[in-house]
């Protein structure tokens, strides 16, 4: 779910190999997958920046980590876009939960009208006993946005727009008989990753 959405744009500053611009490069490893290694003690996939997650995706950074797994920023060599991949822990209960999540995400994507309000799944795959869910890459969470602006109050117009989009997306989920059980600023994503400063309310 996100606010002020616009269609995602592919970056144009690409080299002839289809890899990200030089400043985003970390360690070149060609198109091969890294050698097999054990997961960490919590079942998380162990990786190095610059490695590949299958031959298609190049790992650029870790965007976040939660109970179910880690989210990695990757470069999609096929579509030539940046994506966010949720790599689920290799533990049975989390793998089972991930399959339910995939089903829910596919249901949310069925209605074109509401695709602009709910995060979009692109595909999923099973890699080395980890369910990997590929999402469009979005911007910071509403919480990060607040934090960057030192928790300044939002202008009323912005609050209204956030509220409108949230209510529309939740209403759509209810039409599908789905309930969002973890609605909080950390789970509301903005479309743009660019830093936006909230106008000061002080005179």
Rosetta blueprint (number, residue, H / E / L):
1 X L
2 X E
3 X E
4 X L
5 X L
6 X L
7 X L
8 X L
9 X L
10 X L
11 X L
12 X L
13 X L
14 X L
15 X L
16 X L
17 X L
18 X L
19 X L
20 X L
21 X L
22 X H
23 X H
24 X H
25 X L
26 X L
27 X L
28 X L
29 X L
30 X L
31 X L
32 X L
33 X L
34 X L
35 X L
36 X L
37 X L
38 X L
39 X L
40 X L
41 X L
42 X L
43 X L
44 X L
45 X L
46 X L
47 X L
48 X L
49 X L
50 X L
51 X L
52 X E
53 X E
54 X L
55 X L
56 X L
57 X E
58 X E
59 X E
60 X E
61 X E
62 X E
63 X E
64 X E
65 X E
66 X L
67 X L
68 X L
69 X E
70 X E
71 X E
72 X E
73 X E
74 X E
75 X E
76 X E
77 X L
78 X L
79 X L
80 X L
81 X E
82 X E
83 X E
84 X E
85 X E
86 X E
87 X E
88 X E
89 X L
90 X L
91 X L
92 X H
93 X H
94 X H
95 X H
96 X H
97 X H
98 X H
99 X H
100 X H
101 X H
102 X H
103 X H
104 X H
105 X H
106 X H
107 X H
108 X H
109 X L
110 X L
111 X L
112 X H
113 X H
114 X H
115 X L
116 X L
117 X L
118 X L
119 X L
120 X L
121 X E
122 X E
123 X E
124 X E
125 X E
126 X E
127 X E
128 X L
129 X L
130 X E
131 X E
132 X E
133 X E
134 X E
135 X E
136 X E
137 X L
138 X L
139 X L
140 X L
141 X E
142 X H
143 X H
144 X H
145 X H
146 X H
147 X H
148 X H
149 X L
150 X L
151 X L
152 X L
153 X L
154 X L
155 X L
156 X H
157 X H
158 X H
159 X H
160 X H
161 X H
162 X H
163 X H
164 X H
165 X H
166 X H
167 X H
168 X H
169 X H
170 X H
171 X H
172 X H
173 X H
174 X H
175 X H
176 X L
177 X L
178 X L
179 X L
180 X L
181 X L
182 X L
183 X L
184 X L
185 X H
186 X H
187 X H
188 X L
189 X E
190 X E
191 X L
192 X L
193 X L
194 X L
195 X L
196 X L
197 X L
198 X L
199 X L
200 X L
201 X L
202 X L
203 X L
